[in-house]
Amino acid sequence: MLFKRKCKITFIAHGATIYTEENRICDKESHPPLNEIGQEEAERIAKWVILRSPQVDKIYTGASLSCIQTAKFIAKEYGQEFEIRPELKNQDFGVWKGLNYTEIEERYPEMLQKYHDLTSSYAPDGGETLLEFDERVEQTVSNLIEENLSKRIVVVTHSNFIRAAIRNALELPVEYQNRVFIPTGSATQIKYYKGWNILMYSGHVPVVC
């Protein structure tokens, strides 16, 4: 049936880390941890998402420490376990790992200029292009949907991953992808149907009372 939902996914962007304010690129699984703000964000989004979606069938998380720490808050609210899926990882930026924008500009000016000129098809040495990343995200989300047909799931991952999921779901031009803002500790929900999808809300951060 055309209007039969395949899967409802609530994506959660992990809470802030010690690298967030520095805009530092990092995809290590063991670092960095959530900072104090990130823990507050994770607790707040966990309490909000269970009110919005009282029942979920499965909770998945990326393998990074920040994702797992965030997932623990959500799992606690639902009284459920979560499953670690390493493929829910961030985009690979190769030699730029561990650096912030200023450091990249100083060390790799020519590479950075190419990245600006050819954003979707260029990657720093050892990294993956935005198009390659989007293809990986699309395959990962497709696998989760097929494993959870007619179910409601929560996926804890990185902001970049969620931007790519939105771009894929809505079939947006790739050059618009980085215009989507997904803050830390936020929720985004997409309903997947056969042949079409609906973005229910994006980058929602609960209001602090």
Backbone as CSV, one residue per row, in Angstrom:
resi,resn,N_x,N_y,N_z,CA_x,CA_y,CA_z,C_x,C_y,C_z
1,MET,0.841,-1.198,0.000,0.000,0.000,0.000,0.877,1.250,0.000
2,LEU,0.430,2.269,-0.737,1.208,3.489,-0.900,1.455,4.187,0.426
3,PHE,0.458,4.183,1.320,0.576,4.953,2.552,0.989,4.093,3.747
4,LYS,1.448,2.884,3.489,1.909,2.040,4.575,3.336,2.430,4.949
5,ARG,3.527,2.821,6.184,4.836,3.266,6.629,5.806,2.097,6.742
6,LYS,7.001,2.266,6.215,8.035,1.239,6.327,8.727,1.295,7.677
7,CYS,9.033,2.522,8.124,9.752,2.665,9.381,9.719,4.123,9.825
8,LYS,9.698,4.355,11.118,9.820,5.704,11.669,11.124,5.767,12.450
9,ILE,11.992,6.683,12.051,13.290,6.807,12.712,13.407,8.179,13.374
10,THR,13.705,8.164,14.645,14.028,9.392,15.367,15.539,9.416,15.541
11,PHE,16.186,10.336,14.839,17.631,10.489,14.928,17.968,11.441,16.072
12,ILE,18.910,11.060,16.899,19.367,11.904,18.002,20.828,12.277,17.767
13,ALA,21.110,13.577,17.718,22.500,14.031,17.628,23.108,14.001,19.024
14,HIS,24.241,13.365,19.165,24.854,13.242,20.487,25.090,14.610,21.125
15,GLY,25.222,14.623,22.432,25.437,15.870,23.155,26.801,16.481,22.873
16,ALA,26.980,17.720,23.315,28.225,18.445,23.087,29.403,17.751,23.769
17,THR,30.583,17.900,23.168,31.804,17.326,23.722,32.823,18.441,23.975
18,ILE,33.961,18.063,24.442,35.012,19.047,24.694,35.544,19.641,23.389
19,TYR,35.199,19.050,22.255,35.634,19.569,20.954,34.587,20.444,20.269
20,THR,33.371,20.487,20.797,32.283,21.171,20.102,32.569,22.655,19.901
21,GLU,32.923,23.345,20.962,33.167,24.782,20.859,34.383,25.091,19.995
22,GLU,35.320,24.152,19.901,36.522,24.356,19.097,36.293,24.010,17.627
23,ASN,35.124,23.453,17.308,34.846,22.994,15.938,35.956,22.064,15.444
24,ARG,36.360,21.170,16.308,37.459,20.261,15.988,36.908,18.961,15.410
25,ILE,37.510,18.489,14.334,37.076,17.262,13.671,37.632,16.062,14.418
26,CYS,36.778,15.119,14.730,37.245,13.916,15.416,36.279,12.768,15.159
27,ASP,36.833,11.599,14.810,35.980,10.432,14.631,36.520,9.226,15.411
28,LYS,37.354,9.497,16.420,37.821,8.405,17.263,36.656,7.843,18.072
29,GLU,36.642,6.542,18.251,35.562,5.926,19.013,35.714,6.183,20.516
30,SER,36.953,6.326,20.984,37.196,6.437,22.423,37.267,7.871,22.940
31,HIS,37.157,8.862,22.041,37.332,10.252,22.444,36.679,11.155,21.406
32,PRO,36.118,12.291,21.783,36.050,12.860,23.131,34.751,12.466,23.846
33,PRO,34.722,12.583,25.165,33.492,12.319,25.910,32.581,13.527,25.901
34,LEU,31.355,13.339,26.363,30.444,14.473,26.539,31.009,15.391,27.625
35,ASN,30.893,16.681,27.409,31.239,17.603,28.490,30.007,17.830,29.368
36,GLU,30.079,18.725,30.319,28.950,18.949,31.233,27.707,19.396,30.474
37,ILE,27.890,20.290,29.507,26.753,20.752,28.696,26.175,19.587,27.916
38,GLY,27.050,18.756,27.343,26.596,17.613,26.560,25.787,16.624,27.367
39,GLN,26.182,16.414,28.608,25.423,15.515,29.472,24.038,16.088,29.765
40,GLU,23.981,17.394,29.980,22.683,18.043,30.212,21.813,17.946,28.953
41,GLU,22.425,18.142,27.780,21.676,18.033,26.523,21.137,16.618,26.330
42,ALA,21.973,15.626,26.615,21.571,14.231,26.433,20.420,13.865,27.363
43,GLU,20.517,14.302,28.596,19.441,14.019,29.564,18.153,14.709,29.150
44,ARG,18.267,15.950,28.678,17.084,16.721,28.287,16.404,16.125,27.045
45,ILE,17.196,15.744,26.036,16.594,15.201,24.816,16.000,13.821,25.083
46,ALA,16.592,13.072,26.007,16.055,11.752,26.358,14.675,11.882,26.998
47,LYS,14.538,12.846,27.896,13.246,13.050,28.555,12.209,13.577,27.564
48,TRP,12.658,14.386,26.601,11.724,14.937,25.609,11.262,13.870,24.630
49,VAL,12.198,13.049,24.130,11.854,12.111,23.065,10.886,11.030,23.551
50,ILE,10.978,10.647,24.824,10.050,9.623,25.313,8.638,10.197,25.465
51,LEU,8.538,11.494,25.713,7.219,12.132,25.745,6.635,12.226,24.342
52,ARG,7.488,12.496,23.373,7.054,12.623,21.980,6.734,11.254,21.377
53,SER,7.555,10.267,21.702,7.381,8.899,21.180,7.472,7.925,22.346
54,PRO,6.357,7.692,23.047,6.383,6.870,24.263,6.870,5.438,24.062
55,GLN,6.744,4.925,22.827,7.149,3.543,22.576,8.090,3.481,21.376
56,VAL,9.188,2.773,21.550,10.089,2.496,20.433,10.438,1.011,20.479
57,ASP,10.720,0.475,19.311,11.015,-0.952,19.232,12.498,-1.264,19.388
58,LYS,13.340,-0.288,19.039,14.768,-0.544,19.079,15.532,0.771,19.217
59,ILE,16.652,0.720,19.931,17.530,1.882,20.066,18.910,1.481,19.538
60,TYR,19.399,2.253,18.580,20.725,2.015,18.008,21.623,3.210,18.302
61,THR,22.916,2.957,18.361,23.857,4.056,18.547,25.148,3.789,17.785
62,GLY,25.813,4.887,17.399,27.142,4.755,16.833,28.107,4.284,17.910
63,ALA,29.321,3.927,17.498,30.281,3.339,18.437,31.133,4.360,19.167
64,SER,31.035,5.638,18.809,31.857,6.649,19.475,31.382,6.856,20.911
65,LEU,32.306,7.276,21.759,32.000,7.474,23.178,30.866,8.478,23.365
66,SER,30.880,9.569,22.604,29.840,10.592,22.751,28.459,10.054,22.410
67,CYS,28.392,9.187,21.403,27.102,8.587,21.032,26.629,7.597,22.093
68,ILE,27.542,6.765,22.554,27.175,5.764,23.561,26.726,6.427,24.854
69,GLN,27.427,7.468,25.269,27.026,8.173,26.492,25.640,8.785,26.336
70,THR,25.345,9.327,25.168,24.022,9.896,24.902,22.965,8.803,24.881
71,ALA,23.282,7.693,24.238,22.336,6.569,24.141,21.972,6.022,25.515
72,LYS,22.896,6.082,26.458,22.618,5.566,27.800,21.486,6.352,28.463
73,PHE,21.453,7.656,28.260,20.372,8.475,28.817,19.034,8.066,28.196
74,ILE,19.033,7.852,26.895,17.791,7.489,26.197,17.339,6.094,26.604
75,ALA,18.273,5.164,26.640,17.936,3.797,27.034,17.379,3.750,28.451
76,LYS,17.914,4.568,29.330,17.433,4.617,30.710,15.980,5.065,30.759
77,GLU,15.620,6.086,29.973,14.240,6.582,29.957,13.274,5.512,29.453
78,TYR,13.692,4.774,28.432,12.818,3.748,27.859,12.881,2.414,28.597
79,GLY,13.884,2.269,29.457,14.046,0.993,30.144,14.405,-0.121,29.185
80,GLN,15.189,0.211,28.149,15.584,-0.756,27.132,17.102,-0.742,26.945
81,GLU,17.606,-1.800,26.336,19.006,-1.842,25.965,19.187,-1.154,24.616
82,PHE,20.425,-0.818,24.291,20.697,-0.271,22.962,21.726,-1.145,22.255
83,GLU,21.721,-1.048,20.936,22.644,-1.830,20.121,23.648,-0.897,19.454
84,ILE,24.928,-1.220,19.559,25.980,-0.408,18.944,26.156,-0.822,17.486
85,ARG,26.086,0.170,16.587,26.291,-0.072,15.158,27.442,0.823,14.674
86,PRO,28.629,0.266,14.478,29.801,1.059,14.081,29.603,1.845,12.786
87,GLU,28.717,1.367,11.918,28.509,2.054,10.639,27.794,3.405,10.787
88,LEU,27.306,3.701,11.986,26.675,5.004,12.250,27.738,6.042,12.598
89,LYS,28.860,5.971,11.918,29.991,6.852,12.241,29.961,8.128,11.408
90,ASN,30.775,9.064,11.833,30.855,10.359,11.189,31.579,10.257,9.852
91,GLN,31.517,11.329,9.066,32.273,11.384,7.822,33.767,11.326,8.126
92,ASP,34.504,10.605,7.298,35.951,10.475,7.478,36.645,11.643,6.778
93,PHE,37.353,12.472,7.553,38.046,13.632,7.001,39.557,13.421,6.867
94,GLY,39.993,12.168,6.908,41.378,11.853,6.609,42.379,12.614,7.462
95,VAL,43.336,13.303,6.780,44.421,13.992,7.482,43.950,15.182,8.302
96,TRP,42.680,15.566,8.148,42.146,16.687,8.931,41.670,16.259,10.314
97,LYS,41.684,14.976,10.591,41.203,14.491,11.891,41.977,15.144,13.028
98,GLY,41.246,15.571,14.024,41.856,16.171,15.206,42.139,17.648,15.084
99,LEU,41.855,18.217,13.901,42.149,19.630,13.668,40.881,20.471,13.676
100,ASN,41.020,21.766,13.983,39.902,22.694,13.818,40.113,23.477,12.531
101,TYR,39.149,24.350,12.195,39.191,25.037,10.910,40.447,25.892,10.759
102,THR,40.835,26.593,11.802,42.027,27.453,11.741,43.279,26.642,11.466
103,GLU,43.395,25.495,12.116,44.563,24.635,11.918,44.594,24.059,10.509
104,ILE,43.423,23.690,9.984,43.346,23.183,8.611,43.766,24.268,7.627
105,GLU,43.284,25.491,7.873,43.612,26.616,7.000,45.115,26.888,6.992
106,GLU,45.750,26.722,8.133,47.192,26.980,8.244,48.033,25.856,7.635
107,ARG,47.613,24.613,7.841,48.434,23.474,7.426,48.129,22.988,6.003
108,TYR,46.853,23.102,5.606,46.452,22.544,4.312,45.650,23.564,3.492
109,PRO,46.216,24.742,3.215,45.455,25.785,2.512,44.987,25.369,1.114
110,GLU,45.843,24.695,0.337,45.461,24.280,-1.016,44.375,23.212,-0.970
111,MET,44.521,22.284,-0.053,43.523,21.227,0.098,42.172,21.809,0.528
112,LEU,42.217,22.796,1.413,40.987,23.430,1.885,40.297,24.178,0.751
113,GLN,41.074,24.838,-0.112,40.491,25.559,-1.232,39.802,24.592,-2.194
114,LYS,40.425,23.447,-2.447,39.801,22.430,-3.303,38.508,21.918,-2.682
115,TYR,38.533,21.766,-1.373,37.327,21.294,-0.678,36.183,22.293,-0.831
116,HIS,36.494,23.586,-0.758,35.474,24.616,-0.941,34.970,24.641,-2.384
117,ASP,35.875,24.442,-3.325,35.506,24.504,-4.741,34.742,23.266,-5.200
118,LEU,35.079,22.118,-4.623,34.500,20.838,-5.062,33.967,20.071,-3.851
119,THR,33.107,20.723,-3.084,32.692,20.176,-1.786,32.176,18.747,-1.849
120,SER,31.331,18.447,-2.818,30.689,17.135,-2.845,31.590,16.028,-3.390
121,SER,32.575,16.384,-4.202,33.373,15.367,-4.885,34.836,15.341,-4.466
122,TYR,35.202,16.135,-3.475,36.608,16.185,-3.043,36.718,15.797,-1.571
123,ALA,37.778,15.079,-1.257,38.034,14.699,0.137,39.485,14.976,0.474
124,PRO,39.773,15.410,1.694,41.167,15.537,2.113,41.829,14.165,2.065
125,ASP,43.148,14.133,1.956,43.873,12.869,1.824,43.439,11.868,2.892
126,GLY,43.067,10.671,2.435,42.668,9.611,3.350,41.223,9.677,3.805
127,GLY,40.477,10.673,3.334,39.085,10.838,3.755,38.100,10.365,2.709
128,GLU,36.824,10.621,2.959,35.784,10.267,1.999,35.057,11.525,1.547
129,THR,34.665,11.566,0.284,33.945,12.718,-0.236,32.551,12.767,0.368
130,LEU,31.902,13.907,0.212,30.542,14.048,0.721,29.608,13.071,0.013
131,LEU,29.812,12.868,-1.278,28.975,11.925,-2.022,29.198,10.493,-1.540
132,GLU,30.445,10.136,-1.272,30.731,8.795,-0.743,30.102,8.617,0.630
133,PHE,30.202,9.649,1.445,29.597,9.616,2.772,28.085,9.454,2.673
134,ASP,27.453,10.226,1.783,26.005,10.142,1.608,25.574,8.754,1.161
135,GLU,26.349,8.150,0.283,26.028,6.792,-0.173,26.115,5.805,0.982
136,ARG,27.124,5.984,1.822,27.260,5.103,2.990,26.099,5.288,3.959
137,VAL,25.713,6.546,4.192,24.581,6.823,5.080,23.304,6.232,4.513
138,GLU,23.101,6.398,3.219,21.893,5.864,2.584,21.814,4.349,2.746
139,GLN,22.934,3.665,2.551,22.943,2.211,2.695,22.702,1.794,4.143
140,THR,23.310,2.512,5.069,23.145,2.202,6.490,21.695,2.373,6.928
141,VAL,21.087,3.494,6.529,19.687,3.748,6.887,18.780,2.720,6.222
142,SER,19.059,2.398,4.968,18.260,1.394,4.258,18.310,0.048,4.968
143,ASN,19.479,-0.329,5.446,19.611,-1.598,6.177,18.803,-1.573,7.474
144,LEU,18.852,-0.445,8.187,18.082,-0.332,9.431,16.591,-0.428,9.163
145,ILE,16.144,0.197,8.077,14.721,0.149,7.722,14.295,-1.285,7.426
146,GLU,15.089,-1.988,6.609,14.743,-3.360,6.250,14.742,-4.287,7.460
147,GLU,15.572,-3.985,8.442,15.614,-4.793,9.665,14.463,-4.453,10.611
148,ASN,13.813,-3.317,10.370,12.781,-2.841,11.310,11.522,-2.380,10.580
149,LEU,11.064,-3.165,9.634,9.871,-2.812,8.872,8.661,-2.669,9.799
150,SER,7.942,-1.573,9.614,6.740,-1.244,10.395,7.048,-0.928,11.858
151,LYS,8.312,-0.673,12.160,8.689,-0.404,13.547,9.105,1.052,13.744
152,ARG,9.287,1.398,15.013,9.738,2.741,15.401,11.074,2.591,16.115
153,ILE,12.079,3.271,15.608,13.404,3.119,16.188,14.037,4.479,16.495
154,VAL,14.992,4.458,17.404,15.785,5.637,17.741,17.225,5.364,17.321
155,VAL,17.845,6.319,16.650,19.216,6.176,16.178,20.044,7.337,16.714
156,VAL,21.028,7.053,17.547,21.916,8.073,18.104,23.182,8.123,17.259
157,THR,23.476,9.283,16.713,24.614,9.383,15.806,25.150,10.812,15.790
158,HIS,25.854,11.166,14.718,26.499,12.469,14.591,25.656,13.420,13.738
159,SER,25.859,14.715,13.946,25.104,15.725,13.195,25.286,15.572,11.693
160,ASN,26.524,15.311,11.247,26.782,15.137,9.813,25.989,13.969,9.241
161,PHE,25.913,12.891,10.003,25.169,11.712,9.559,23.691,12.063,9.387
162,ILE,23.151,12.821,10.324,21.729,13.190,10.264,21.460,14.119,9.085
163,ARG,22.372,15.057,8.822,22.226,15.923,7.650,22.162,15.091,6.370
164,ALA,23.033,14.101,6.280,23.052,13.238,5.098,21.754,12.431,4.990
165,ALA,21.251,11.958,6.127,19.993,11.198,6.122,18.832,12.055,5.626
166,ILE,18.811,13.323,6.049,17.771,14.250,5.593,17.896,14.490,4.098
167,ARG,19.119,14.749,3.641,19.352,14.993,2.218,18.899,13.814,1.370
168,ASN,19.245,12.601,1.810,18.852,11.412,1.074,17.340,11.213,1.080
169,ALA,16.725,11.397,2.246,15.285,11.155,2.378,14.463,12.105,1.520
170,LEU,14.894,13.367,1.454,14.138,14.384,0.719,14.656,14.594,-0.702
171,GLU,15.709,13.851,-1.051,16.311,13.944,-2.387,16.716,15.381,-2.720
172,LEU,17.373,16.031,-1.764,17.835,17.395,-1.957,19.142,17.400,-2.749
173,PRO,19.435,18.484,-3.463,20.732,18.602,-4.124,21.846,18.551,-3.077
174,VAL,22.928,17.865,-3.387,23.991,17.671,-2.406,24.600,18.992,-1.947
175,GLU,24.589,20.018,-2.820,25.189,21.300,-2.435,24.390,22.013,-1.348
176,TYR,23.143,21.567,-1.085,22.333,22.169,-0.028,22.523,21.481,1.321
177,GLN,23.189,20.353,1.319,23.257,19.523,2.520,23.849,20.245,3.727
178,ASN,24.950,20.947,3.528,25.609,21.599,4.656,24.908,22.877,5.105
179,ARG,23.790,23.211,4.463,22.985,24.343,4.918,21.997,23.920,6.004
180,VAL,21.902,22.626,6.217,21.018,22.099,7.259,21.773,22.101,8.584
181,PHE,21.205,22.765,9.581,21.859,22.851,10.888,21.257,21.829,11.846
182,ILE,22.099,20.959,12.358,21.681,19.952,13.342,22.508,20.164,14.606
183,PRO,21.966,20.809,15.622,22.737,21.070,16.843,22.929,19.815,17.684
184,THR,23.911,19.862,18.564,24.119,18.752,19.490,22.906,18.623,20.410
185,GLY,22.638,17.407,20.837,21.522,17.161,21.752,20.171,17.462,21.148
186,SER,20.020,17.226,19.842,18.753,17.524,19.166,18.119,16.257,18.593
187,ALA,16.847,16.378,18.213,16.105,15.257,17.639,15.590,15.608,16.253
188,THR,15.666,14.644,15.359,15.155,14.764,13.995,14.377,13.498,13.689
189,GLN,13.191,13.654,13.142,12.397,12.452,12.847,12.010,12.384,11.370
190,ILE,12.210,11.212,10.800,11.838,10.955,9.411,10.961,9.714,9.368
191,LYS,9.841,9.818,8.657,8.985,8.662,8.416,9.232,8.187,6.985
192,TYR,9.560,6.910,6.872,9.883,6.323,5.575,8.716,5.494,5.059
193,TYR,8.294,5.803,3.843,7.229,5.071,3.176,7.781,4.466,1.892
194,LYS,7.004,3.649,1.248,7.433,3.048,-0.016,7.416,4.110,-1.105
195,GLY,8.597,4.521,-1.537,8.694,5.483,-2.627,8.733,6.939,-2.216
196,TRP,8.497,7.243,-0.930,8.546,8.638,-0.481,8.736,8.687,1.030
197,ASN,9.145,9.855,1.512,9.451,10.013,2.932,8.966,11.372,3.418
198,ILE,8.801,11.498,4.731,8.365,12.755,5.332,9.323,13.146,6.448
199,LEU,9.824,14.374,6.386,10.607,14.932,7.491,9.626,15.557,8.468
200,MET,9.468,14.946,9.636,8.484,15.406,10.610,8.987,16.632,11.380
201,TYR,10.248,16.586,11.790,10.889,17.746,12.416,12.384,17.548,12.333
202,SER,13.136,18.646,12.456,14.571,18.582,12.234,15.329,19.426,13.263
203,GLY,16.357,18.845,13.869,17.218,19.583,14.788,16.495,20.197,15.964
204,HIS,15.468,19.502,16.473,14.704,20.072,17.580,15.470,19.979,18.892
205,VAL,15.577,21.096,19.576,16.185,21.150,20.900,15.108,21.547,21.899
206,PRO,14.821,20.733,22.895,13.773,21.062,23.882,14.059,22.383,24.597
207,VAL,13.015,23.096,24.882,13.142,24.367,25.593,13.430,24.095,27.062
208,VAL,14.399,24.805,27.613,14.722,24.645,29.032,13.761,25.496,29.845
209,CYS,13.039,24.875,30.740,12.059,25.596,31.572,12.734,26.126,32.836
